[in-house]
Amino acid sequence: MRERRRYIKYIWITVFLALAVSGACAFPARAADRIRVGCVDIGNFIQIGPDGRAYGYGAEYLDKIAGYAGWEYEYVQASWDQCLKMLKTGEIELLLPAEYSEERAKDYLFSSYECCFDFVALIGRRSDERLYYDDYAGFDGLRVGMIKGNYLNGLFEDYAKTHGFTYESALYDTGTQLMDALDSENVDAIINGNMEFNVNQKLLAKIDYMPAYLITSVKRPDLMERLDRALKQVFIENPYYSATLYDKYYGDMEARFAEFTREEIQFIQGSGPVTVLISPDDYPFEWYDRQDKACRGAFVDYMKYLGKISGLQFDFVPGVLGSSLKDGAAIEDAQAIMGVFRNRLDNEGKGLSYTSPYYSCSFSLVGKRDEALNLSSHQRIAVAEQAQGLLELLQKKYPLWEVLTFESPKECLKAVEDGTADCAMISSIKLSADRNMLGTRLLVVDGNTVSAPVYMAVTKKADPLLVQVLTKTIAKAGSSPIDEAIYRTVLSAGEPKGFSYFVRTYPVQFAVTVVAISLMAMGIIFISYDSRHQKLQNLILQKKNEELKAAIAMQK
């Protein structure tokens, strides 16, 4: 019986091995498919390095696709026209980036997902002061460089007809030739996508905005099917993958496209100093240094930086302590106001217009150290009057909260200590800048409760163009300068530290110091009195001794 079972066991092992071998023969491991890709001369898109490896936006995007499709790539460098012809004849299998048109769709298949989004742009030289953004009259008679066979050329032709100016076109085979023609002043401007754009160039017009795709020949639906499956997986994994790539290789789009019009340039050149109202006591963002009689702070430094970019000049004046945008007298002499938390629900009738936000201020929730809080229930939240624009954000995020306004962050914290409020909303940067702000009885309950955008407000006294110029300048500056200004201010510990600052910041230490000094003074007074009293007693004893000596002598 045992022998029989052993023979059956051997038979099953033999069958299993036979099936495994036959399966391996029937389904051999599939090698990665080699896909030939057209490599067009677009800056930072698909560039071939000295080591033969491809890099850039398009190359990294294709590598991502290869992870799902199992492809390897062979890059074929040629002009755009040549790549289109090779794609049609089968000499290459893939080409990007391509804008969709009905004419192209006859010969090529377009991917279901875009590989990037592109502006059709008219680009000039930064040094050319004859041309400005959307300057249609100045565009008349331009010599405009274009790439042969580029779909964007037809869009620019329609744009010129719509805005009533003529131009002379010059055609080039590659992007490098196009850029060289602009640099050498053989043309006044070029038509290109927004991707290829450098610091020596300036945007003259955004003509259209459209997605761009990967394309293959109509004879390769099998290839497009595999490509679409891979692209779908890329988008499922990260819907913002292309946006992340764009930032990596081409930078901040908003900063790149913020150009002044002729009218805005004339306003800047003819404008006198712009009066900017700042808060007198809002360290580290903005405050008034009474000793030096100067406005200081991160927002002030940032505004000075904007002046260097735009050409505007600013005159900073301190506001009245405790005033808000509701006080008309506080803003009647100002043209611009720093550090505004805009509240759309309470914005009527003030005559203010707003720039785009230039900073996102994070707020922390501060409560008592020995009291537990349920943030999802009704809470009385203390907010400084200057930040009352937070009301709308808090109502949306925490509808059960009751918001109470106080004159300053210090008053908000005091309200929590004496039980007037359950919690206080305090800027996280303020708490970082002053570690003694909370004292011993308070602590941070939630480190990032809400983040609110900070705006500049422009008053009716200012020219309407000011808000446009400031908004474009904020875009040109990007986010780094304001962050650097804030951290530089915090690290420099630049807040004025007079007597009142120490009383506010270190109340316990101040009280202990006062008591200690008082005790020392009393001790000194006591010692002084005791010393004088002892001297007096010594004089009396000395006199009595002398009298006693005289009496003895007389007696003798």
GUTOR-431433 format. One line per 4 residues: number of its first residue (from 1); their letters; for each residue x, y, z negated of C-alpha. Coordinates in nm, 2 decimals, always signed. Example, Ala and Ser with C-alpha at 12.3 -4.5 7.8 and 13.67 -1.06 7.14 Angstrom:
// GUTOR-431433
1 = AS = +1.23 -0.45 -0.78 ~ +1.37 -0.11 -0.71
// end
This chain:
// GUTOR-431433
1 = MRER = +0.00 +0.00 +0.00 ~ +0.28 +0.23 -0.09 ~ +0.46 +0.15 +0.24 ~ +0.15 +0.23 +0.43
5 = RRYI = +0.11 +0.57 +0.26 ~ +0.47 +0.65 +0.33 ~ +0.43 +0.56 +0.70 ~ +0.12 +0.79 +0.73
9 = KYIW = +0.32 +1.07 +0.56 ~ +0.60 +1.03 +0.82 ~ +0.34 +1.03 +1.10 ~ +0.19 +1.36 +0.98
13 = ITVF = +0.53 +1.53 +0.95 ~ +0.61 +1.42 +1.30 ~ +0.29 +1.55 +1.44 ~ +0.34 +1.89 +1.26
17 = LALA = +0.69 +1.93 +1.39 ~ +0.57 +1.84 +1.75 ~ +0.30 +2.10 +1.73 ~ +0.54 +2.36 +1.60
21 = VSGA = +0.79 +2.30 +1.88 ~ +0.52 +2.30 +2.15 ~ +0.38 +2.63 +2.01 ~ +0.72 +2.79 +2.01
25 = CAFP = +0.76 +2.69 +2.38 ~ +0.41 +2.80 +2.48 ~ +0.44 +3.14 +2.30 ~ +0.79 +3.27 +2.33
29 = ARAA = +0.89 +3.58 +2.13 ~ +0.81 +3.88 +2.34 ~ +1.10 +4.11 +2.41 ~ +1.04 +4.49 +2.39
33 = DRIR = +0.91 +4.64 +2.72 ~ +1.14 +4.90 +2.88 ~ +0.95 +5.21 +2.98 ~ +1.11 +5.47 +3.21
37 = VGCV = +1.02 +5.82 +3.10 ~ +1.06 +6.14 +3.30 ~ +1.28 +6.38 +3.12 ~ +1.20 +6.74 +3.21
41 = DIGN = +1.42 +7.04 +3.11 ~ +1.21 +7.18 +2.82 ~ +1.40 +7.32 +2.53 ~ +1.40 +7.10 +2.22
45 = FIQI = +1.14 +6.86 +2.38 ~ +1.34 +6.58 +2.53 ~ +1.71 +6.65 +2.53 ~ +1.98 +6.39 +2.59
49 = GPDG = +2.28 +6.43 +2.36 ~ +2.65 +6.35 +2.43 ~ +2.60 +6.01 +2.28 ~ +2.32 +5.94 +2.53
53 = RAYG = +2.04 +5.94 +2.27 ~ +1.73 +6.15 +2.32 ~ +1.62 +6.40 +2.06 ~ +1.35 +6.67 +2.03
57 = YGAE = +0.98 +6.70 +1.98 ~ +0.88 +6.47 +2.27 ~ +1.16 +6.21 +2.20 ~ +1.05 +6.18 +1.83
61 = YLDK = +0.69 +6.15 +1.93 ~ +0.77 +5.87 +2.18 ~ +0.97 +5.69 +1.91 ~ +0.67 +5.70 +1.69
65 = IAGY = +0.46 +5.55 +1.97 ~ +0.72 +5.28 +2.03 ~ +0.68 +5.16 +1.67 ~ +0.32 +5.06 +1.75
69 = AGWE = +0.36 +4.97 +2.12 ~ +0.69 +4.77 +2.10 ~ +0.86 +4.98 +2.37 ~ +1.21 +5.08 +2.45
73 = YEYV = +1.27 +5.39 +2.66 ~ +1.49 +5.47 +2.95 ~ +1.50 +5.85 +3.02 ~ +1.52 +5.97 +3.38
77 = QASW = +1.62 +6.34 +3.41 ~ +1.47 +6.53 +3.70 ~ +1.26 +6.85 +3.77 ~ +0.89 +6.85 +3.70
81 = DQCL = +0.80 +6.82 +4.07 ~ +1.04 +6.52 +4.11 ~ +0.90 +6.35 +3.80 ~ +0.54 +6.38 +3.93
85 = KMLK = +0.65 +6.22 +4.26 ~ +0.85 +5.94 +4.08 ~ +0.55 +5.87 +3.86 ~ +0.33 +5.83 +4.16
89 = TGEI = +0.57 +5.59 +4.34 ~ +0.64 +5.39 +4.02 ~ +1.01 +5.49 +3.97 ~ +0.91 +5.60 +3.62
93 = ELLL = +0.61 +5.49 +3.41 ~ +0.55 +5.78 +3.17 ~ +0.57 +6.16 +3.18 ~ +0.48 +6.44 +2.92
97 = PAEY = +0.36 +6.70 +2.85 ~ +0.10 +6.74 +3.12 ~ -0.21 +6.97 +3.12 ~ -0.53 +6.81 +3.26
101 = SEER = -0.67 +6.92 +3.59 ~ -0.92 +6.75 +3.82 ~ -0.66 +6.75 +4.10 ~ -0.40 +6.57 +3.89
105 = AKDY = -0.66 +6.32 +3.76 ~ -0.68 +6.18 +4.12 ~ -0.33 +6.04 +4.10 ~ -0.26 +6.01 +3.72
109 = LFSS = -0.42 +5.87 +3.41 ~ -0.43 +6.09 +3.10 ~ -0.39 +5.97 +2.75 ~ -0.70 +5.98 +2.52
113 = YECC = -0.50 +6.18 +2.26 ~ -0.30 +6.49 +2.32 ~ +0.08 +6.49 +2.25 ~ +0.09 +6.87 +2.17
117 = FDFV = -0.10 +7.19 +2.21 ~ +0.04 +7.46 +2.43 ~ -0.01 +7.83 +2.50 ~ +0.03 +7.96 +2.85
121 = ALIG = +0.26 +8.25 +2.78 ~ +0.41 +8.55 +2.96 ~ +0.75 +8.59 +2.81 ~ +0.99 +8.88 +2.85
125 = RRSD = +1.33 +8.99 +2.71 ~ +1.35 +9.12 +2.36 ~ +1.57 +9.41 +2.47 ~ +1.33 +9.53 +2.74
129 = ERLY = +1.15 +9.83 +2.59 ~ +0.94 +9.89 +2.90 ~ +0.70 +9.61 +2.83 ~ +0.47 +9.54 +2.53
133 = YDDY = +0.22 +9.29 +2.42 ~ -0.10 +9.29 +2.64 ~ +0.03 +9.59 +2.83 ~ -0.16 +9.54 +3.15
137 = AGFD = -0.07 +9.87 +3.30 ~ +0.30 +9.80 +3.23 ~ +0.27 +9.45 +3.39 ~ +0.18 +9.59 +3.74
141 = GLRV = +0.45 +9.50 +3.99 ~ +0.64 +9.26 +3.76 ~ +0.89 +9.01 +3.90 ~ +0.77 +8.69 +3.73
145 = GMIK = +0.97 +8.36 +3.73 ~ +0.78 +8.03 +3.75 ~ +0.86 +7.66 +3.77 ~ +0.77 +7.50 +4.10
149 = GNYL = +0.45 +7.29 +4.08 ~ +0.37 +7.40 +3.73 ~ +0.00 +7.40 +3.65 ~ +0.04 +7.71 +3.44
153 = NGLF = +0.12 +7.92 +3.75 ~ -0.24 +7.91 +3.87 ~ -0.37 +8.02 +3.53 ~ -0.14 +8.32 +3.53
157 = EDYA = -0.27 +8.41 +3.88 ~ -0.62 +8.42 +3.75 ~ -0.51 +8.62 +3.44 ~ -0.35 +8.89 +3.67
161 = KTHG = -0.67 +8.92 +3.88 ~ -0.89 +8.95 +3.57 ~ -0.68 +9.23 +3.42 ~ -0.61 +9.41 +3.75
165 = FTYE = -0.24 +9.40 +3.80 ~ -0.02 +9.26 +4.08 ~ +0.31 +9.07 +4.05 ~ +0.59 +8.92 +4.26
169 = SALY = +0.66 +8.55 +4.19 ~ +1.00 +8.38 +4.20 ~ +1.01 +7.99 +4.19 ~ +1.27 +7.77 +4.01
173 = DTGT = +1.32 +7.40 +3.99 ~ +1.41 +7.37 +3.62 ~ +1.35 +7.53 +3.29 ~ +1.72 +7.62 +3.25
177 = QLMD = +1.72 +7.80 +3.59 ~ +1.41 +7.99 +3.47 ~ +1.57 +8.10 +3.15 ~ +1.89 +8.20 +3.32
181 = ALDS = +1.69 +8.41 +3.57 ~ +1.53 +8.60 +3.27 ~ +1.86 +8.64 +3.09 ~ +2.04 +8.77 +3.40
185 = ENVD = +1.75 +9.01 +3.47 ~ +1.67 +8.85 +3.81 ~ +1.31 +8.85 +3.69 ~ +1.13 +9.08 +3.44
189 = AIIN = +0.93 +8.80 +3.28 ~ +0.86 +8.42 +3.31 ~ +0.56 +8.20 +3.28 ~ +0.61 +7.91 +3.04
193 = GNME = +0.46 +7.72 +2.76 ~ +0.50 +7.86 +2.41 ~ +0.74 +7.57 +2.31 ~ +1.04 +7.71 +2.49
197 = FNVN = +1.09 +8.05 +2.31 ~ +1.39 +8.20 +2.15 ~ +1.49 +8.51 +1.94 ~ +1.61 +8.70 +2.25
201 = QKLL = +1.27 +8.68 +2.40 ~ +0.93 +8.84 +2.32 ~ +0.58 +8.73 +2.39 ~ +0.40 +8.97 +2.63
205 = AKID = +0.07 +8.78 +2.67 ~ -0.10 +8.46 +2.56 ~ -0.29 +8.36 +2.87 ~ -0.46 +8.04 +2.77
209 = YMPA = -0.45 +7.76 +2.51 ~ -0.48 +7.40 +2.60 ~ -0.39 +7.04 +2.50 ~ -0.11 +6.86 +2.68
213 = YLIT = -0.11 +6.48 +2.73 ~ +0.10 +6.18 +2.83 ~ +0.03 +6.07 +3.19 ~ +0.10 +5.76 +3.40
217 = SVKR = +0.01 +5.64 +3.74 ~ -0.35 +5.55 +3.82 ~ -0.20 +5.21 +3.92 ~ -0.10 +5.14 +3.56
221 = PDLM = -0.43 +5.12 +3.35 ~ -0.27 +4.84 +3.15 ~ +0.01 +5.07 +3.04 ~ -0.24 +5.35 +2.95
225 = ERLD = -0.45 +5.11 +2.75 ~ -0.15 +5.01 +2.53 ~ -0.05 +5.38 +2.50 ~ -0.39 +5.48 +2.38
229 = RALK = -0.40 +5.20 +2.12 ~ -0.06 +5.32 +1.98 ~ -0.16 +5.68 +1.98 ~ -0.48 +5.60 +1.79
233 = QVFI = -0.26 +5.43 +1.52 ~ -0.04 +5.74 +1.51 ~ -0.35 +5.97 +1.45 ~ -0.50 +5.73 +1.19
237 = ENPY = -0.17 +5.72 +1.00 ~ -0.14 +6.11 +1.01 ~ -0.39 +6.33 +1.19 ~ -0.14 +6.62 +1.15
241 = YSAT = +0.16 +6.45 +1.29 ~ +0.20 +6.67 +1.60 ~ +0.16 +6.99 +1.38 ~ +0.44 +6.86 +1.15
245 = LYDK = +0.66 +6.79 +1.45 ~ +0.59 +7.14 +1.59 ~ +0.70 +7.31 +1.27 ~ +1.02 +7.10 +1.27
249 = YYGD = +1.13 +7.18 +1.62 ~ +0.97 +7.51 +1.71 ~ +0.91 +7.68 +1.38 ~ +0.61 +7.89 +1.26
253 = MEAR = +0.38 +7.95 +1.55 ~ +0.21 +8.26 +1.39 ~ +0.55 +8.43 +1.33 ~ +0.66 +8.36 +1.69
257 = FAEF = +0.35 +8.52 +1.85 ~ +0.32 +8.83 +1.64 ~ +0.41 +9.11 +1.88 ~ +0.32 +9.48 +1.87
261 = TREE = +0.12 +9.65 +2.14 ~ +0.22 +9.98 +2.29 ~ -0.04 +10.16 +2.08 ~ +0.09 +10.00 +1.76
265 = IQFI = +0.45 +10.09 +1.84 ~ +0.35 +10.45 +1.89 ~ +0.17 +10.44 +1.56 ~ +0.48 +10.31 +1.38
269 = QGSG = +0.71 +10.57 +1.54 ~ +0.47 +10.86 +1.46 ~ +0.37 +10.74 +1.11 ~ +0.50 +10.91 +0.80
273 = PVTV = +0.56 +10.72 +0.47 ~ +0.26 +10.50 +0.38 ~ +0.15 +10.55 +0.02 ~ +0.13 +10.21 -0.15
277 = LISP = -0.05 +10.18 -0.49 ~ +0.09 +9.92 -0.73 ~ -0.01 +9.79 -1.07 ~ +0.19 +9.96 -1.34
281 = DDYP = +0.22 +9.65 -1.56 ~ +0.21 +9.32 -1.38 ~ +0.55 +9.16 -1.42 ~ +0.71 +8.99 -1.23
285 = FEWY = +0.49 +9.09 -0.93 ~ +0.48 +9.47 -0.97 ~ +0.54 +9.72 -1.25 ~ +0.65 +10.08 -1.31
289 = DRQD = +0.99 +10.13 -1.48 ~ +0.93 +10.44 -1.69 ~ +1.30 +10.47 -1.78 ~ +1.41 +10.49 -1.42
293 = KACR = +1.08 +10.63 -1.29 ~ +1.07 +10.37 -1.01 ~ +0.82 +10.10 -0.90 ~ +0.97 +9.75 -0.92
297 = GAFV = +0.87 +9.39 -0.87 ~ +0.86 +9.10 -0.62 ~ +0.58 +9.25 -0.42 ~ +0.76 +9.59 -0.40
301 = DYMK = +1.08 +9.41 -0.27 ~ +0.87 +9.21 -0.02 ~ +0.70 +9.54 +0.10 ~ +1.05 +9.69 +0.16
305 = YLGK = +1.14 +9.39 +0.36 ~ +0.83 +9.43 +0.57 ~ +0.94 +9.79 +0.63 ~ +1.27 +9.67 +0.78
309 = ISGL = +1.08 +9.43 +1.02 ~ +0.81 +9.68 +1.13 ~ +0.98 +10.01 +1.11 ~ +0.72 +10.15 +0.86
313 = QFDF = +0.83 +10.35 +0.56 ~ +0.66 +10.31 +0.22 ~ +0.61 +10.54 -0.08 ~ +0.52 +10.34 -0.39
317 = VPGV = +0.31 +10.50 -0.66 ~ +0.19 +10.34 -0.99 ~ -0.18 +10.30 -1.06 ~ -0.35 +10.37 -1.39
321 = LGSS = -0.32 +10.10 -1.65 ~ -0.64 +9.89 -1.66 ~ -0.79 +10.03 -1.34 ~ -0.94 +9.81 -1.07
325 = LKDG = -1.06 +9.85 -0.71 ~ -1.40 +9.95 -0.85 ~ -1.25 +10.28 -0.97 ~ -1.27 +10.50 -0.67
329 = AAIE = -1.04 +10.77 -0.83 ~ -0.77 +10.51 -0.87 ~ -0.74 +10.45 -0.50 ~ -0.84 +10.78 -0.33
333 = DAQA = -0.48 +10.89 -0.28 ~ -0.35 +10.55 -0.16 ~ -0.33 +10.41 +0.19 ~ -0.25 +10.06 +0.09
337 = IMGV = -0.29 +9.85 -0.23 ~ -0.07 +9.56 -0.32 ~ -0.17 +9.24 -0.50 ~ -0.55 +9.22 -0.42
341 = FRNR = -0.74 +8.90 -0.49 ~ -1.02 +8.95 -0.24 ~ -1.37 +8.86 -0.34 ~ -1.60 +8.85 -0.04
345 = LDNE = -1.91 +8.84 -0.27 ~ -1.82 +9.18 -0.42 ~ -1.67 +9.37 -0.13 ~ -1.94 +9.60 +0.00
349 = GKGL = -1.92 +9.98 +0.00 ~ -1.55 +10.01 -0.09 ~ -1.43 +10.11 +0.25 ~ -1.14 +9.86 +0.23
353 = SYTS = -1.00 +9.65 +0.51 ~ -0.76 +9.36 +0.44 ~ -0.45 +9.21 +0.59 ~ -0.40 +8.84 +0.62
357 = PYYS = -0.29 +8.68 +0.29 ~ +0.08 +8.71 +0.23 ~ +0.11 +8.49 -0.09 ~ -0.08 +8.21 -0.26
361 = CSFS = -0.09 +8.27 -0.63 ~ -0.12 +7.96 -0.85 ~ -0.31 +7.99 -1.18 ~ -0.28 +7.77 -1.49
365 = LVGK = -0.54 +7.71 -1.75 ~ -0.44 +7.80 -2.11 ~ -0.62 +7.68 -2.42 ~ -0.57 +7.63 -2.79
369 = RDEA = -0.32 +7.38 -2.89 ~ -0.55 +7.19 -3.14 ~ -0.87 +7.19 -2.94 ~ -0.97 +6.93 -2.67
373 = LNLS = -1.14 +7.06 -2.36 ~ -1.38 +6.91 -2.11 ~ -1.32 +7.11 -1.79 ~ -1.62 +6.97 -1.62
377 = SHQR = -1.86 +7.12 -1.88 ~ -1.95 +7.48 -1.96 ~ -1.64 +7.68 -2.05 ~ -1.58 +8.05 -2.11
381 = IAVA = -1.29 +8.14 -1.90 ~ -1.10 +8.47 -1.95 ~ -0.96 +8.63 -1.64 ~ -0.77 +8.96 -1.60
385 = EQAQ = -0.97 +9.23 -1.43 ~ -0.70 +9.27 -1.16 ~ -0.77 +8.91 -1.06 ~ -1.15 +8.93 -1.06
389 = GLLE = -1.15 +8.82 -0.69 ~ -1.09 +8.47 -0.84 ~ -1.46 +8.47 -0.93 ~ -1.58 +8.33 -0.60
393 = LLQK = -1.32 +8.05 -0.60 ~ -1.40 +7.95 -0.95 ~ -1.78 +7.95 -0.89 ~ -1.73 +7.71 -0.60
397 = KYPL = -1.49 +7.48 -0.78 ~ -1.63 +7.50 -1.13 ~ -2.00 +7.60 -1.11 ~ -2.05 +7.55 -1.49
401 = WEVL = -1.78 +7.79 -1.60 ~ -1.86 +8.14 -1.73 ~ -1.60 +8.39 -1.63 ~ -1.52 +8.68 -1.87
405 = TFES = -1.30 +8.96 -1.76 ~ -1.04 +9.14 -1.97 ~ -0.80 +9.43 -1.92 ~ -0.48 +9.22 -1.89
409 = PKEC = -0.34 +8.86 -1.92 ~ -0.23 +8.94 -2.28 ~ -0.59 +9.03 -2.37 ~ -0.71 +8.71 -2.20
413 = LKAV = -0.48 +8.51 -2.43 ~ -0.58 +8.71 -2.73 ~ -0.95 +8.63 -2.65 ~ -0.86 +8.25 -2.65
417 = EDGT = -0.69 +8.29 -2.99 ~ -0.97 +8.47 -3.16 ~ -1.24 +8.24 -3.01 ~ -1.40 +8.49 -2.77
421 = ADCA = -1.31 +8.26 -2.48 ~ -1.24 +7.89 -2.45 ~ -0.96 +7.92 -2.19 ~ -0.76 +8.18 -2.00
425 = MISS = -0.66 +8.18 -1.63 ~ -0.30 +8.30 -1.62 ~ -0.06 +8.31 -1.32 ~ +0.18 +8.02 -1.33
429 = IKLS = +0.46 +8.24 -1.23 ~ +0.39 +8.48 -1.52 ~ +0.41 +8.18 -1.76 ~ +0.74 +8.07 -1.61
433 = ADRN = +0.88 +8.42 -1.63 ~ +0.79 +8.47 -1.99 ~ +0.82 +8.14 -2.19 ~ +0.72 +8.31 -2.51
437 = MLGT = +0.39 +8.44 -2.36 ~ +0.18 +8.16 -2.51 ~ +0.32 +8.18 -2.87 ~ +0.28 +7.89 -3.10
441 = RLLV = -0.10 +7.84 -3.09 ~ -0.16 +7.81 -2.72 ~ -0.06 +7.56 -2.45 ~ -0.11 +7.50 -2.08
445 = VDGN = -0.41 +7.27 -2.03 ~ -0.40 +7.25 -1.65 ~ -0.08 +7.35 -1.46 ~ -0.25 +7.42 -1.13
449 = TVSA = -0.62 +7.49 -1.18 ~ -0.67 +7.70 -0.87 ~ -0.46 +7.88 -0.60 ~ -0.58 +8.21 -0.47
453 = PVYM = -0.46 +8.40 -0.16 ~ -0.32 +8.75 -0.23 ~ -0.39 +9.03 +0.02 ~ -0.30 +9.39 +0.09
457 = AVTK = -0.60 +9.63 +0.11 ~ -0.60 +9.93 +0.34 ~ -0.81 +10.22 +0.25 ~ -1.02 +10.46 +0.46
461 = KADP = -0.75 +10.72 +0.42 ~ -0.51 +10.52 +0.64 ~ -0.51 +10.49 +1.02 ~ -0.71 +10.18 +1.13
465 = LLVQ = -0.39 +10.05 +1.31 ~ -0.21 +10.01 +0.98 ~ -0.40 +9.69 +0.89 ~ -0.31 +9.54 +1.23
469 = VLTK = +0.05 +9.64 +1.20 ~ +0.08 +9.50 +0.85 ~ -0.10 +9.17 +0.94 ~ +0.14 +9.11 +1.24
473 = TIAK = +0.44 +9.21 +1.02 ~ +0.33 +8.96 +0.75 ~ +0.32 +8.69 +1.03 ~ +0.66 +8.79 +1.16
477 = AGSS = +0.81 +8.76 +0.81 ~ +0.68 +8.41 +0.73 ~ +0.64 +8.27 +0.38 ~ +1.01 +8.25 +0.27
481 = PIDE = +1.07 +8.62 +0.19 ~ +0.79 +8.65 -0.06 ~ +0.89 +8.33 -0.24 ~ +1.25 +8.44 -0.25
485 = AIYR = +1.15 +8.79 -0.38 ~ +0.94 +8.63 -0.66 ~ +1.21 +8.38 -0.78 ~ +1.48 +8.64 -0.75
489 = TVLS = +1.28 +8.87 -0.98 ~ +1.21 +8.60 -1.23 ~ +1.57 +8.48 -1.24 ~ +1.70 +8.84 -1.27
493 = AGEP = +1.48 +8.89 -1.58 ~ +1.41 +9.24 -1.45 ~ +1.12 +9.33 -1.67 ~ +1.17 +9.65 -1.88
497 = KGFS = +1.22 +9.53 -2.24 ~ +1.15 +9.84 -2.46 ~ +1.02 +9.84 -2.81 ~ +0.66 +9.77 -2.71
501 = YFVR = +0.76 +9.47 -2.50 ~ +0.92 +9.30 -2.80 ~ +0.62 +9.38 -3.02 ~ +0.39 +9.22 -2.76
505 = TYPV = +0.61 +8.93 -2.67 ~ +0.75 +8.83 -3.01 ~ +0.48 +8.93 -3.27 ~ +0.58 +8.66 -3.52
509 = QFAV = +0.95 +8.73 -3.49 ~ +0.88 +9.10 -3.51 ~ +0.68 +9.06 -3.83 ~ +0.95 +8.85 -3.99
513 = TVVA = +1.22 +9.10 -3.88 ~ +1.02 +9.39 -4.03 ~ +0.97 +9.20 -4.36 ~ +1.34 +9.11 -4.37
517 = ISLM = +1.45 +9.47 -4.30 ~ +1.20 +9.59 -4.57 ~ +1.34 +9.35 -4.83 ~ +1.69 +9.45 -4.74
521 = AMGI = +1.60 +9.82 -4.77 ~ +1.43 +9.76 -5.11 ~ +1.74 +9.57 -5.22 ~ +1.97 +9.85 -5.12
525 = IFIS = +1.75 +10.10 -5.30 ~ +1.74 +9.88 -5.61 ~ +2.12 +9.83 -5.61 ~ +2.17 +10.20 -5.55
529 = YDSR = +1.94 +10.29 -5.84 ~ +2.10 +10.03 -6.07 ~ +2.44 +10.16 -5.99 ~ +2.34 +10.52 -6.06
533 = HQKL = +2.18 +10.41 -6.38 ~ +2.49 +10.22 -6.49 ~ +2.71 +10.52 -6.42 ~ +2.48 +10.74 -6.63
537 = QNLI = +2.49 +10.49 -6.92 ~ +2.87 +10.48 -6.89 ~ +2.89 +10.86 -6.90 ~ +2.67 +10.86 -7.22
541 = LQKK = +2.88 +10.59 -7.38 ~ +3.20 +10.78 -7.28 ~ +3.06 +11.10 -7.43 ~ +2.95 +10.93 -7.75
545 = NEEL = +3.29 +10.77 -7.78 ~ +3.46 +11.11 -7.74 ~ +3.22 +11.26 -8.01 ~ +3.30 +10.97 -8.24
549 = KAAI = +3.67 +11.01 -8.19 ~ +3.64 +11.39 -8.26 ~ +3.44 +11.32 -8.58 ~ +3.70 +11.07 -8.70
553 = AMQK = +3.98 +11.31 -8.63 ~ +3.80 +11.59 -8.82 ~ +3.73 +11.36 -9.11 ~ +4.09 +11.27 -9.13
// end
